[in-house]
Amino acid sequence: MVSIAKEEAIQYGVESVELPGVLVSILGEVPDETLEFLLKQGLRTLAEMTPEEFMKFKGIGKEKAVRLAAAFELARRLARLMPENKPKITSPENAAALVMEEMRYLDREHFFAILLNTKNQVIARETISIGTLNFSVVHPRELFKAAIRRSADGIILVHNHPSGDPTPSRGDTEVTKRLIEVGNVIGINVLDHLVIGDNKFVSLKTKGLL
């Protein structure tokens, strides 16, 4: 697999290599179960691991562990050198534009939070919950834990309707009002709630439902 990944990188560019190939290009040959476990962790978790933690996996010795940790450290240093790209939210339209293509085709309800700083610039987009075909459970604890962790000043709630119809339900309105109340208590403003349909959306604030 290592030689195949290297050939793909040379012929088509490193960006064309799938994640398993990228990992083995850095590590060299490792047992399949080790590679599978690393992939299950996700990049964010791997980026936070130490060489000592990598060495606990079968087939990863000191050299490979340091090599992998160093690759993530290079990525972090590059990120610090690059200018921050924090889009500013000035209307429901540009907030919806951030998530429309990602959310419009989802076949289950997903509840996202767009987290903003004091200048209404986007800090992050967090997935708060994933529900069934037509129901997403939102716990205030999970929402505000994410906001506090990111030091957010404001939140725009976003969820999709898999039916493609963004008409807010009574439950959507009730949940939003409850989250606004919790936000007021802890000092984080819930600014709006967008319901995403198929290339269309509804702002509960614009509709006067909040």
C-alpha positions as CSV (number, residue, x, y, z in Angstrom):
1,M,0.0,0.0,0.0
2,V,2.9,2.3,0.7
3,S,4.3,2.1,-2.8
4,I,0.9,2.6,-4.3
5,A,0.3,5.7,-2.2
6,K,3.7,7.1,-3.2
7,E,3.1,6.5,-6.9
8,E,-0.3,8.2,-6.7
9,A,1.3,11.2,-4.9
10,I,4.0,11.6,-7.5
11,Q,1.7,11.1,-10.5
12,Y,-1.4,13.0,-9.4
13,G,-0.3,15.1,-6.4
14,V,-0.4,14.4,-2.7
15,E,-3.8,16.0,-2.5
16,S,-5.2,13.1,-4.6
17,V,-4.2,10.4,-2.1
18,E,-6.9,9.2,0.3
19,L,-6.4,9.5,4.0
20,P,-5.3,5.8,4.5
21,G,-2.6,6.4,1.8
22,V,-1.5,9.6,3.4
23,L,-1.0,7.9,6.8
24,V,1.0,5.0,5.4
25,S,3.1,7.4,3.4
26,I,4.1,8.9,6.7
27,L,4.3,5.8,8.8
28,G,5.4,3.1,6.3
29,E,3.9,-0.3,6.7
30,V,1.7,-0.9,9.7
31,P,-0.7,-3.7,10.6
32,D,-4.1,-3.3,9.0
33,E,-5.8,-3.3,12.5
34,T,-3.6,-0.4,13.5
35,L,-4.4,1.6,10.4
36,E,-8.1,0.9,10.8
37,F,-8.0,2.0,14.5
38,L,-6.1,5.3,13.6
39,L,-8.7,6.1,10.9
40,K,-11.5,5.6,13.3
41,Q,-10.0,8.2,15.7
42,G,-10.4,11.0,13.3
43,L,-7.8,13.7,12.4
44,R,-8.7,16.0,15.3
45,T,-8.0,13.2,17.9
46,L,-4.8,12.1,16.1
47,A,-3.5,15.6,16.0
48,E,-3.7,15.9,19.8
49,M,-1.9,12.6,20.5
50,T,1.7,12.4,21.7
51,P,4.4,10.1,20.4
52,E,4.1,8.0,23.5
53,E,0.4,7.5,22.8
54,F,1.1,6.5,19.2
55,M,3.7,3.9,20.4
56,K,0.9,2.0,22.2
57,F,-0.3,0.8,18.8
58,K,1.0,-2.4,17.3
59,G,3.6,-1.7,14.6
60,I,4.4,1.9,15.6
61,G,7.8,2.3,17.2
62,K,9.5,5.5,18.4
63,E,10.6,6.6,14.9
64,K,7.2,6.2,13.3
65,A,5.4,7.8,16.3
66,V,7.7,10.9,16.2
67,R,7.3,11.1,12.5
68,L,3.5,11.1,12.7
69,A,3.4,13.6,15.6
70,A,5.8,15.9,13.7
71,A,3.5,15.9,10.7
72,F,0.6,17.2,12.8
73,E,2.9,19.7,14.4
74,L,3.9,21.1,11.0
75,A,0.2,21.4,10.1
76,R,-0.4,23.4,13.3
77,R,2.5,25.7,12.6
78,L,1.3,26.3,9.1
79,A,-2.2,27.1,10.4
80,R,-0.7,29.8,12.7
81,L,1.1,31.4,9.8
82,M,-1.9,31.7,7.6
83,P,-4.3,34.6,7.9
84,E,-7.5,33.9,9.8
85,N,-10.6,33.5,7.6
86,K,-13.5,34.4,9.8
87,P,-16.5,35.3,7.7
88,K,-18.7,37.9,9.3
89,I,-22.4,37.2,9.6
90,T,-24.5,40.2,8.6
91,S,-27.8,38.6,7.6
92,P,-29.7,35.3,7.7
93,E,-28.9,34.9,4.1
94,N,-25.1,34.7,4.5
95,A,-25.5,32.5,7.6
96,A,-27.6,30.0,5.6
97,A,-25.1,30.1,2.7
98,L,-22.4,28.7,5.0
99,V,-24.3,25.5,5.5
100,M,-26.8,25.2,2.7
101,E,-24.9,22.9,0.4
102,E,-23.8,20.7,3.3
103,M,-27.3,20.4,4.9
104,R,-29.8,20.4,2.0
105,Y,-29.3,16.8,1.0
106,L,-29.0,15.2,4.5
107,D,-31.5,12.4,5.0
108,R,-31.7,12.9,8.8
109,E,-32.2,16.0,10.9
110,H,-28.8,17.5,11.9
111,F,-28.6,20.3,14.5
112,F,-25.7,22.7,14.0
113,A,-24.5,25.8,15.9
114,I,-22.7,28.6,14.1
115,L,-20.6,30.1,16.9
116,L,-19.7,33.8,16.7
117,N,-17.3,36.2,18.4
118,T,-18.2,39.7,19.5
119,K,-17.8,41.0,16.0
120,N,-20.2,38.4,14.6
121,Q,-17.4,36.6,12.9
122,V,-17.6,32.8,12.6
123,I,-15.5,31.0,15.1
124,A,-16.7,27.5,14.3
125,R,-19.6,25.4,13.2
126,E,-20.4,22.6,15.7
127,T,-22.6,19.6,15.2
128,I,-24.8,19.4,18.3
129,S,-27.0,16.5,17.5
130,I,-28.1,14.1,14.8
131,G,-31.6,12.8,14.9
132,T,-33.9,10.5,13.0
133,L,-35.7,11.2,9.7
134,N,-37.8,14.0,11.2
135,F,-36.7,14.6,14.8
136,S,-33.5,16.0,16.3
137,V,-32.9,16.0,20.1
138,V,-31.1,19.1,21.4
139,H,-29.8,19.3,24.9
140,P,-28.9,22.8,26.1
141,R,-25.9,21.3,27.9
142,E,-24.3,20.1,24.7
143,L,-25.0,23.3,22.8
144,F,-23.6,25.7,25.5
145,K,-20.7,23.4,26.3
146,A,-19.5,23.8,22.8
147,A,-20.1,27.6,22.9
148,I,-18.3,28.0,26.2
149,R,-15.4,25.8,25.0
150,R,-15.0,28.1,22.0
151,S,-15.5,31.3,24.0
152,A,-18.4,32.2,21.8
153,D,-20.4,35.5,22.3
154,G,-23.3,34.5,20.1
155,I,-24.9,31.5,18.5
156,I,-27.0,31.0,15.4
157,L,-28.9,27.7,15.5
158,V,-29.3,25.7,12.3
159,H,-31.1,22.5,11.6
160,N,-32.4,20.8,8.4
161,H,-35.8,19.3,7.4
162,P,-35.0,16.2,5.3
163,S,-38.4,16.7,3.6
164,G,-37.0,19.8,1.9
165,D,-39.7,22.0,3.4
166,P,-38.1,24.5,5.8
167,T,-41.4,25.6,7.4
168,P,-40.7,25.7,11.2
169,S,-42.7,23.4,13.4
170,R,-44.2,24.3,16.7
171,G,-41.5,22.2,18.3
172,D,-38.8,24.2,16.5
173,T,-40.1,27.4,18.0
174,E,-40.5,26.0,21.5
175,V,-37.0,24.5,21.5
176,T,-35.5,27.8,20.3
177,K,-37.2,29.9,23.0
178,R,-36.0,27.5,25.6
179,L,-32.4,27.7,24.3
180,I,-32.7,31.5,24.2
181,E,-33.7,31.5,27.9
182,V,-30.7,29.3,28.9
183,G,-28.4,31.5,26.8
184,N,-29.7,34.7,28.6
185,V,-28.9,33.1,32.0
186,I,-25.3,32.2,31.1
187,G,-24.6,35.3,28.9
188,I,-24.4,33.8,25.4
189,N,-26.9,35.3,22.9
190,V,-28.9,32.9,20.7
191,L,-29.3,35.3,17.8
192,D,-31.5,33.3,15.3
193,H,-32.6,29.8,14.3
194,L,-32.4,28.8,10.6
195,V,-34.4,25.9,9.3
196,I,-32.8,24.5,6.1
197,G,-34.7,22.9,3.3
198,D,-33.8,22.1,-0.3
199,N,-32.0,25.2,-1.4
200,K,-34.3,27.4,0.8
201,F,-34.5,28.3,4.4
202,V,-36.6,30.1,7.0
203,S,-35.2,32.4,9.7
204,L,-37.3,32.2,12.9
205,K,-36.2,35.7,13.8
206,T,-37.2,37.2,10.5
207,K,-40.6,35.5,10.8
208,G,-41.1,37.0,14.2
209,L,-41.3,33.6,15.9
210,L,-38.7,34.3,18.6
